[in-house]
């Protein structure tokens, strides 16, 4: 069985979401209460559902999500406006957490998806969980494993990229995700992401951008992360516009086939005449980061991150990914 301090196992399982599934790696950035039960009716019988209802009050002041993980076929259509129901009919989630299918057990995870507390049935009470949450709030500004660099691009080059964006028909930016069969798809979802992208096709601009990243970013990645970058992809110029409430909800950049080779995201701001639009890393803190014009923020594509809404002006950015050939080849190899 998992123990406090262990990373929580991540999973994708059938759920009461609109998509019909839930990927638990997206639960980072908040405390998570997972209540494992043989059947939802047992939660009512043992008054545990009353405890969960009472905990809804805590959600107003503490970032917390509640999951009910049931193995009962009778619960497969259970819905709630306040909880997520995980339909663990094949017992996969129970098994990877090491929870016996006949027991009621509560597991609490931190915003970094680390196991913080495991409560047996008799300890699942409102006072126990509420006191735990209040006494274990994370520091406001945990260190972020990211590089913040200035002077990656000269202002003339930034202006050239912005000019290219405005003269080459940018399009709404899609979200790379999975369908119900687990296959990668790209869809437009304005509630999740509002951004316009323009793919770079001018070879002089592409070569100029690559040369500057090779000279000014790659050595810093090698020094900070002990990784030698040998390739880049997704050469685009993007715009988050306050007029469109430009933003990007929390996500990871390497969870879908075709993107798993991406080791590092490189977010280069091309201007500074905007407000909002900061990058955040919910697993660590609510602190926002905004590189200066021509500067870049470099971080692992596996980190959960988001872009806050731009509240004034337009944030122009260049957003390539970096990788090495080993990671690309590994992503192409069949699993087994």
N, C-alpha and C positions, 0 to 999 in steps of 0.2 A: 504494500500500500504506500501511496505517496506520503511524505512527511512535511511538516512546516519547514520552509526554506528551499524546498524543491521547486524547480520550474513547473508550472502547471502544464499537464499535457494539452496540446492543442488538437482540435478535431473539427471535422465538418459533419454535421448530423441533421437529420430531419427536424424541423422546428416550426413554430407557429408564426414565422415571419411571412411577409408577402411572397418572398422568393421560395419559401418552403424548406429552406435549410438555414443553418447558422454556422459560420466559420469562427471558432472561438478565438483565433488570433486577433480578430477585430474587437474583442472585448477589452483590450488593453486601454489604459488611460483612466480607469475607474476601478473601484472595488467591486468584486463580483461575488455574489452569494449563490452557490449551487446547492440545491437541496435534492439529494438523491432519494428516490422513493419507489417502492414496488408498484404503487398506484396512488393517484391523486386523492382518492377517497380516504386513504390512510392518513393524509395530512389533515383532513377535516376531523377525522376520528380522534386524532391526538392533539388537536388544537394548534397545530403548527401553522396552518393556513391563517389563523388569527394573528400569529406572530408576524408572518410575512405582510399581512395587510397593515399592521401597525408600523412596520418598517418603511412603508411608503412615505411616511412623514420625513424620515431621514434623507430621502432622495432630494428633498428641497434644499438641503444645505451640504450634503456630502455626495460626491459622484459615485453612485452605486447602482448596480444592475442585479436583478434577481432572476435566476433560472430554476425551473422545476424540471428535474431529469427523471422521467418516468419510463418504466419498462412495460407498462400495461397496454395491451392492444386497445382496451376500452377508452384510453386517454388520447388516442391519436388525433382526435379533432378538438381537443381542449384549446381554448383561446382566452386571452386576457388582454386588457388595455394596459396592464401594469407589470405583468411578468412575461418572460419567454418560457414556453413549454418546449423542452427538448424531448422528442419522441425516440427514446433509446431502445427501440424494439429488438434490435440485434445485440443489445447489451455492450456495444463497443465502448461507449463513454464510461460505463461502470467498470469495464475491464481495464482500460488504460489508467483510470484513477485508482484501481484496486479496491473498489467499493463492492461489498457483497450485495447481490440483487434483492435479498430479503430484508435488508436493513434500511432504516431512515438515517441518513448522514448528511451533515452540512459541511461544505468546504468553502472557505473564504479565501479569495486570491487578491493580491495587491494590484495597483495599476500597472506594474511591470509583469503581471501574470505569474507571480510567484505565490506558492501556497503559504498562507499566513496562519490559518487556524483550521482544525478539523474537529467538528463537534458531533458527538453521538446524539442520539434522539433525545435523551433526557436533558441535554444542555442547550437545545435549540429554543431559546427564549428571547423575548424582545429585549430584556435588560442586558443579557449577556452579549448579544450581537451589537446592540446600540452602543454599549460602553466600549466594546472592542473597536468599533469604527471610529468613535470620537478620540480614542487614545492612541490610534495608530495612523493618523493622517500623515502623509508623506511631507518632507520638506518642500517649501514653496519653490525653491530653485535648485533642484538636483543638477549636478554636472551633466552636460549633454555630450555624447561621444561624436562630436562633429567638428569640422574645421571651418573657421571663418577667415577668409582671405580678402584682402583689398588688392586693387590694381591688377586684376586678371585681364581685363580688357580696357584699352584706352577709350576715352570718351568719343573720339572720332569713329572708332570701330563700333561702339554702342549705337551711335547715331545712324551709322550705315545699316545696321541690323534693323533698327526701328523703321527706317525708310523702306527697307525691303519688305517688312511686314505690311506696311500700308499700301504697297503697290503690287501685292500678289495674292489678293483674295483669301484672307484668313477664314477658317471654318470653325464651327463649334467643336470643342474638344470632347471626345468620347471617354468613357470609363472602361478600362480593360478589366473584365470580370469573367465569371463562369455562369453557364446556364444550368438548368436542373440536372443535366447529364454530366456536369463537370467539364464541359468543353469551353475553351476560351471564346468570348464574344466581346465586341465593343459596342456600347450603347450610349446614347445621349441621356443624361440624367441631370437636369438643371437643379434639382434639390440637393444633389450630392456634389456636383462640380459645374461651375460656370466660368469658362475660359475659352478664348479663341486662339487657335494655333495656325501658324503658317510654316510649312515645311521648307527648309532651306534647299534650294536646287542650284544656286549660283556657286560654281566651283571655286571661285576666288574667295567668296565669303566662307565656304566650308573649310577650305585649306587654311585660311587665316585663323578661323576659330580653332581648328585642330592644333595648329602650330602654337597658339598661345596657351592652350590647355596643356599641351605636352611640355612646354617650357616652364609654365608657372604653377600648374596644379599637380601634374603627375609626380614630380619630386616630393611634394608635400604629402601626397597620399602614401608614397613609399616610406617616408619618414614616420608618419603618424600611425599608419595601419600595417606597415610591413608587407605591402602588396604592390607588385609591379603591374601597372596598367598597360595593356597592349592593344586595346581597342575601345572605340566609342560608337554609340548609336543614338538614334533619335535627335538629329540636328534640326531643331525647330526654334522659332521665335514665337513667344506667347504673350497674351495680354489679359490681365485681370482688370476689368473696367468697373469702376464704382457705379456707373449708370446701369450696369447689368447685375450689380451686387456680386461681382466676381469673387469666387472662393473655391476651396476644395476641401471636402470633409476628410476626417482621418482615414488613412489608407496606407498600404504597403505597396512597394513597386515591383516586387519579385515573386508574387504568389501564383501567378498564372503561367501556364505553358507558353513559351515564346518570350517570357520576361525573366525567367529564373536565372539566366546568366548575368543579369545586371547586378554588379556588386556595389556600385556607388552612384548616387544621384548627385548631379552638379547643378546647383541653382544659382544662376548668374543674373543679378539685377542690371538692367540696362539704363535705368533712370532712377531718380529719387524724388520726383515731383508727384508724390501720391501719399495718402495716409491709409493706415491699415495694411493688410496684405502680408503680415508677418508669418513666418514659418513657426510652427509649434510642434513639440514632441510630447504628446499626452502621456506616454509611459513614464516620463521623467518629471515633468513639471508643466505649469501653464505659462512659462516664460516664452515670449516671442522673440524671433530673430529676424533681422532685416539687414542683409549686406548693403554696403554703400554702392552707389552707381559704379559699375565696372567691377564690383567685388562678387565673391561667390561663397556659398555655403555648401560644403561637401559632407555627405553622410551615407551610412550604409542604407542600401535600398530596402533592407529588411526592417528598418525602424518604422514604427507607426508615426506618421506625420500628417500635418494639415496646413492649409493656407487660410488664414483668417480673412473675412470679407474686406475688400478694399472699400473704404468709406469716402474717399475723395481722390479724384484724378484717375490715372491709369498706371498700373504696374506692368512694365514691359520686362520680360525675362527670357533668357536662353536656357534651355533645360535638357542638356544631354545626359546620357548615362555612360559610365565607364566600366570596363570589365577586362579580364585577361582571357587568353585563348583556352586555358584550362577550364575556367568556369563555363565558357561557351560550349566546349566539348562535353563537359559533364551534364549540362542541361539537355544536350541532344541525345545522350545515352539512355536507352530504355531502362526503367527501374526493374529490379528483380532480385 
